[in-house]
Amino acid sequence: MAEADAVIVGSGVNGLVAAAELALAGWSVVLVEREPNIGGFIATEERTLPGYLHDTYSSWHPLFVSGPAYARLGEQLRRHGLEYRNTDEWVTASVADDGRVTLAHRDPRRTAESFAYDEDRAAYLAALGRLGDNMAAIGGLMSGELRSPAVFRPAAALLRGGGRRGVERWMRSVAASGRGYTRAEFRGDEVDHLFAPWLLHAGLSPDHASGAFVMTLLAATLHGVGVPVVAGGAGRFLDAFTSLLATTGVRVETGTRVDRILVEQGRAVGVASGGRVFRARRAVLASVTPTALYGTLLPEDSVRPELRDEARRFRYGRAAMQIHVALSRPLGWRDARLNTIPVVHLSDGSGSTGIACAEAEAGLLPRRPTVVVGQQYVLDSSRVPPGAAALWLQLQEMPSTPRGDAAGELDTAQGWTPELAHGYADRVLNRIAGHAPDLPGKVLAVDVIAPPDLTRRNPNAVDGDPYGGSLELDQSFLWRPLPASGRHATDIRGLWHIGASTHPGPGLGGISGHMVATTLTTGARFARLPRLSPGRRIRG
C-alpha cells in the first residue's frame, strides 16, 4: 500500500497538469495510468517508416500555450526541454471541391483583406475586437466553476463591458450554430469556409448550438497564438512532463488499471488496483468519463440514483480516424500557397461538412469527408528525413459502428475491419489527390487508426469518440459532465472529476486539471457548493 496527499487517475493532459501543479505546491502525488506509457492521446511514434515521426493522435497545442496551465507551468516545462515551433504567417486554409481556397493569416487584418465584401471585413474584425475586449471575462467563465458564486465576477465584468445587450449577444452566440452565425453576419462565404471545419475540432458540427461562440473563439485563438507544435514531436511534451514530475517527487504508476475508488464515511480515501491500494490523505482526482466514474469505479451506495441514471444516459459523439502518410517529397498542391500551410481542411464549409456529419451520425461512412491535412513538417523539419514529408490526416465525422457507406462502395457488414479502414483511407487519399495530383507517386507508407483503435488506446474514447462525450449544448457548460453534477467537486468529499468529460471540455488546454489543482492548493472559495437544481489579446 502506498500513501500520498493526492492520487490522480489518468495521465492525459489534465492529469499531468494537476500532478505537476500539486507537486510544485508541496503535495505528495501518485499518478496512476492504465497504459504502459503516460499521455492519453499524446504520443509520437514511427508509425510508417524509420525516421518519420508521427504525432499518433493529437498534435496542435494552441489551447495549451494560450491557457492558464501553461502560464503556470511553461517556464518549468521549458527548463525540462519543451520547445514549440510555430508560424507568424499563413496558418490555416480550406479547399473546396471546385478548387476555391480561403486562407487565414496570423494577422486578422490580412485575413480579412481577401474577403469579397467590405462589410464582411468590418464585421469579422469587429467580432474579434468584441471578443478581445471581453476576453478576461470570457476566459474566467471558460476556466472557472460555472455553478458557484465565483462566476459572478467574470459575469459582472461581461456586463460592464457591453451592458445588457452585450451580454445577450454573447448568450445568443452560445445558442446559435456556426452555420446560422455566418449566414446572419456575413454576406460572403469566406468565414464559413474557413472556420466551419474547425468546429469539428471542438466536437461540434456546423449545425450544433454554441457553434457561433466557438467559431469566433477558435478564430481568435488561431490569430493570437497560431498552431504551435512540439519540436521533435508531441512525445517531447511528455518527456518534459516526465522530467518535471520526477524532480518534484511525483510517483508515476503505469500499467496500473484502477478497479475502484475507495470511499469511507462519505469521503474518497484512495483507489484500488488488483491487490494494490493507493491511499489519498487529501484528494482523489479522476480523469475518467461519467460512465466510468458513476457506473463502475464508485461503490453503488455512494452514488445518488439520479447521478447513476444520468451517467448511464451520458451521450458520446461521433468517432474519429487518424491516417499517417510517409511521403518521399513534400506534397505539390495545385494552389502553391498551400505548400507552406500547417493545417489545411478539405471542405466546402458548412455545406459539405454538415452533410458529412449527418451521414456519420446516421451510421454511414461519409461520401465526401472533411479531411484535416496536417503538414507539421513545414514547421518542424526534424520529424522527417531530409527532403521528405509526412501527412497527419484526421477524420472527425466517423460512425462508431458503420451501418453502411454513403457512397455505396465499401462493405460495412463486418464493422471496422482492417480492410474497411484501409478502404476508407484510400477514399481520403483520393480526395486529397484531387487537389494535389502528385500524391500517389510520393506515398511510401500509410498507417490507419480506426475508431476501435482509439478506444483500445484510451478508455475515455468510448465508441471511438476522442472528445469524452458529445459537446451538444445540453452536455456542455453548466451541464458538463452531468445536469445533476455540473462541477468538478463531486458529492463525495475529497473526490474531484477532471478531464475532457468535464467543463470546459476536451482539448489540450489542461484547464480542468489546473482548476482543481488551484482550488486544492489555494483554498479557493466556492469550489464546493450545495447542488443546484435541474488570453490573450488578438493582434490587429
RAHU-V354450 format. One record per backbone hydrogen bond with DSSP energy under -0.5 kcal/mol. NH is the residue of the N-H (numbers start at 1). CO is the residue of the C=O. If there is no record, write none. Layout:
nh=NH co=CO
nh=NH co=CO
This chain:
nh=2 co=277
nh=4 co=279
nh=5 co=28
nh=6 co=28
nh=7 co=283
nh=8 co=30
nh=9 co=285
nh=10 co=8
nh=10 co=32
nh=16 co=12
nh=17 co=13
nh=18 co=14
nh=19 co=15
nh=20 co=16
nh=21 co=17
nh=22 co=18
nh=23 co=19
nh=24 co=20
nh=25 co=21
nh=26 co=23
nh=27 co=22
nh=30 co=6
nh=31 co=251
nh=32 co=8
nh=32 co=30
nh=33 co=253
nh=39 co=11
nh=45 co=54
nh=47 co=45
nh=52 co=49
nh=53 co=51
nh=53 co=383
nh=54 co=45
nh=54 co=52
nh=56 co=43
nh=56 co=54
nh=57 co=43
nh=58 co=41
nh=61 co=228
nh=65 co=61
nh=66 co=62
nh=67 co=64
nh=70 co=64
nh=71 co=67
nh=72 co=68
nh=73 co=69
nh=74 co=70
nh=77 co=73
nh=78 co=74
nh=79 co=75
nh=80 co=76
nh=81 co=78
nh=82 co=77
nh=85 co=229
nh=91 co=104
nh=92 co=104
nh=93 co=343
nh=94 co=102
nh=95 co=345
nh=96 co=100
nh=99 co=96
nh=102 co=94
nh=104 co=92
nh=106 co=89
nh=108 co=106
nh=108 co=539
nh=111 co=107
nh=112 co=108
nh=113 co=109
nh=114 co=110
nh=114 co=111
nh=115 co=112
nh=121 co=117
nh=122 co=118
nh=123 co=119
nh=124 co=120
nh=125 co=121
nh=126 co=122
nh=127 co=123
nh=128 co=124
nh=129 co=125
nh=130 co=126
nh=131 co=127
nh=132 co=128
nh=133 co=129
nh=134 co=130
nh=135 co=132
nh=138 co=134
nh=139 co=135
nh=140 co=136
nh=141 co=137
nh=142 co=138
nh=143 co=139
nh=144 co=141
nh=146 co=144
nh=148 co=146
nh=151 co=148
nh=152 co=149
nh=153 co=150
nh=154 co=150
nh=155 co=151
nh=156 co=152
nh=157 co=153
nh=158 co=154
nh=159 co=155
nh=160 co=156
nh=161 co=157
nh=162 co=158
nh=163 co=159
nh=166 co=162
nh=167 co=163
nh=168 co=164
nh=169 co=165
nh=170 co=166
nh=171 co=167
nh=172 co=168
nh=173 co=169
nh=174 co=170
nh=175 co=171
nh=176 co=172
nh=179 co=206
nh=181 co=177
nh=182 co=178
nh=183 co=179
nh=184 co=180
nh=185 co=181
nh=186 co=182
nh=193 co=189
nh=194 co=190
nh=195 co=191
nh=196 co=192
nh=199 co=195
nh=199 co=196
nh=200 co=197
nh=201 co=198
nh=202 co=199
nh=203 co=200
nh=204 co=199
nh=208 co=205
nh=210 co=176
nh=211 co=208
nh=212 co=176
nh=213 co=173
nh=214 co=210
nh=215 co=211
nh=216 co=212
nh=217 co=213
nh=218 co=214
nh=219 co=215
nh=220 co=216
nh=221 co=217
nh=222 co=218
nh=223 co=219
nh=224 co=220
nh=225 co=221
nh=226 co=221
nh=226 co=222
nh=229 co=85
nh=231 co=83
nh=233 co=230
nh=236 co=233
nh=237 co=234
nh=238 co=234
nh=239 co=235
nh=240 co=236
nh=241 co=237
nh=242 co=238
nh=243 co=239
nh=244 co=240
nh=245 co=241
nh=246 co=242
nh=247 co=243
nh=248 co=244
nh=249 co=246
nh=250 co=245
nh=251 co=29
nh=252 co=250
nh=253 co=31
nh=253 co=251
nh=254 co=252
nh=255 co=35
nh=256 co=33
nh=257 co=255
nh=258 co=256
nh=259 co=272
nh=260 co=272
nh=261 co=297
nh=262 co=270
nh=264 co=267
nh=267 co=264
nh=268 co=493
nh=269 co=262
nh=270 co=262
nh=271 co=278
nh=272 co=260
nh=273 co=276
nh=276 co=273
nh=278 co=271
nh=279 co=2
nh=279 co=277
nh=280 co=269
nh=281 co=4
nh=281 co=279
nh=282 co=5
nh=283 co=5
nh=284 co=494
nh=285 co=7
nh=286 co=496
nh=287 co=9
nh=287 co=285
nh=288 co=286
nh=288 co=498
nh=293 co=289
nh=294 co=290
nh=295 co=290
nh=295 co=291
nh=296 co=292
nh=297 co=292
nh=298 co=293
nh=302 co=299
nh=303 co=300
nh=308 co=304
nh=309 co=305
nh=310 co=306
nh=311 co=307
nh=312 co=308
nh=313 co=309
nh=314 co=311
nh=319 co=398
nh=320 co=464
nh=321 co=395
nh=322 co=449
nh=323 co=393
nh=324 co=447
nh=325 co=391
nh=326 co=445
nh=327 co=325
nh=327 co=389
nh=328 co=442
nh=333 co=331
nh=334 co=435
nh=336 co=334
nh=338 co=335
nh=339 co=336
nh=340 co=337
nh=341 co=338
nh=342 co=340
nh=343 co=91
nh=344 co=373
nh=345 co=93
nh=346 co=371
nh=347 co=95
nh=347 co=345
nh=353 co=349
nh=354 co=350
nh=355 co=351
nh=356 co=352
nh=357 co=353
nh=358 co=354
nh=359 co=355
nh=360 co=356
nh=361 co=357
nh=362 co=358
nh=363 co=360
nh=364 co=359
nh=365 co=404
nh=366 co=364
nh=366 co=397
nh=371 co=346
nh=371 co=369
nh=372 co=370
nh=372 co=394
nh=373 co=344
nh=373 co=371
nh=374 co=372
nh=374 co=392
nh=375 co=342
nh=375 co=373
nh=378 co=375
nh=379 co=376
nh=380 co=376
nh=383 co=380
nh=384 co=381
nh=388 co=385
nh=389 co=327
nh=391 co=325
nh=392 co=374
nh=393 co=323
nh=393 co=391
nh=394 co=372
nh=395 co=321
nh=396 co=394
nh=398 co=319
nh=403 co=363
nh=404 co=363
nh=406 co=365
nh=408 co=405
nh=412 co=410
nh=415 co=412
nh=417 co=415
nh=421 co=417
nh=422 co=418
nh=423 co=419
nh=424 co=420
nh=425 co=421
nh=426 co=422
nh=427 co=423
nh=428 co=424
nh=429 co=425
nh=430 co=426
nh=431 co=427
nh=432 co=428
nh=433 co=429
nh=434 co=430
nh=435 co=432
nh=436 co=432
nh=438 co=332
nh=439 co=436
nh=442 co=438
nh=442 co=439
nh=443 co=439
nh=443 co=440
nh=444 co=326
nh=445 co=326
nh=447 co=324
nh=449 co=322
nh=450 co=448
nh=453 co=450
nh=454 co=450
nh=455 co=451
nh=456 co=452
nh=457 co=453
nh=458 co=454
nh=461 co=458
nh=462 co=460
nh=464 co=461
nh=465 co=462
nh=466 co=464
nh=468 co=465
nh=470 co=315
nh=471 co=203
nh=475 co=472
nh=476 co=473
nh=479 co=476
nh=480 co=477
nh=481 co=479
nh=482 co=485
nh=485 co=482
nh=487 co=485
nh=490 co=495
nh=493 co=266
nh=493 co=491
nh=495 co=492
nh=496 co=284
nh=496 co=494
nh=497 co=488
nh=498 co=286
nh=498 co=496
nh=502 co=499
nh=503 co=480
nh=505 co=502
nh=510 co=507
nh=514 co=510
nh=515 co=511
nh=516 co=512
nh=517 co=513
nh=518 co=514
nh=519 co=515
nh=520 co=516
nh=521 co=517
nh=522 co=518
nh=523 co=519
nh=524 co=519
nh=527 co=524
nh=537 co=535
